[in-house]
Amino acid sequence: MAAKLSSMPFLTDKSNPVGYCVQGAYEFGMDSRRLIQRCTKPDAKEFKKIAVACAIGFCIMGFIGYTVKLVFIPINNIIVGGS
């Protein structure tokens, strides 16, 4: 890829708008490739820990939503006038 880019110098010049876009895309691709190579799959213990943390978060958010709804139903009836 670098040989193709060096044959057209305007593609490697970051002061040129086309070169800026091409170099940005190239650097993003290289960074993405490096990230994918470093990533590993979680083992069973790590996966279970993440799943439990997500489940606890869902339960907490559900409880907060239920409590807010439970509190605001009577308040809304008082404001509107319970017709």
N, C-alpha and C positions, 0 to 999 in steps of 0.2 A: 504494500500500500504506500509506503514511504517513497519508493522509487517512482510510482505513478505521480505522486504529489510533487516531487522535486522536478519533474519534467515541465510542470506548469507553475512557475514561481508565484503567480498571483493567488494560487490556492493555499500557499503556506504563509502568506503575508497577512498578519492579523490586522493591519491598518486598512486593508481592503475589505469591503463588506462581504464579498463572496468568500474570501479567505478566512474571515472571522467566523462565518457560519460553518465552513468546512472544518476548520481547526477545532471549533467547539464540539462539533459532532464526533470528530476523530478522538478528542480527549475524553468525551463522554463514553464512547465505545471502549476505549482502553481502560478507563476506570471501572466500567461495568464488568468487563472481562476479569479484571483483577479481583473485584468483589466476589464474583461467582466462583472463582477458583479458591478463594479463602473460605467460603461458606461450607459448613458441614451440617449434616442432618442431626437433629437432636436424638440422643439415646432415649430409652424408655423412661428413665428416671426424670430427665429434663423435660420430656414431653408431658409427663404426668404433673409435674410441678407447674408448668405453664397452663395446662388445662384446668387445674384446681384454682389457680389464681384468676383465670378468666371466669370460671363459674362463680367464684366468690364476688367478683366485680359485677356480674350480671345480677346476682341476688341482692347485692347492696343497692344497685341502681333501681331494681324493681321495687324494693322496699321503700326507697325514697319516693319514687313515683306514686306508689300506692298511698303512702302517707300524705303526700301533697294533695292528691285527688280526694282522699278522705277528709282532709281539713277544709278544702275549698268548696266542697259540695254544700255544707251548711252555710258557709259565708256567702256563697252565690245565691242561695235561697233567701237569705236575709236581705241582700242587696236588691234582688229582683222582686221580691215580695211574694214568693210562694203561691202562685196562682193555680 
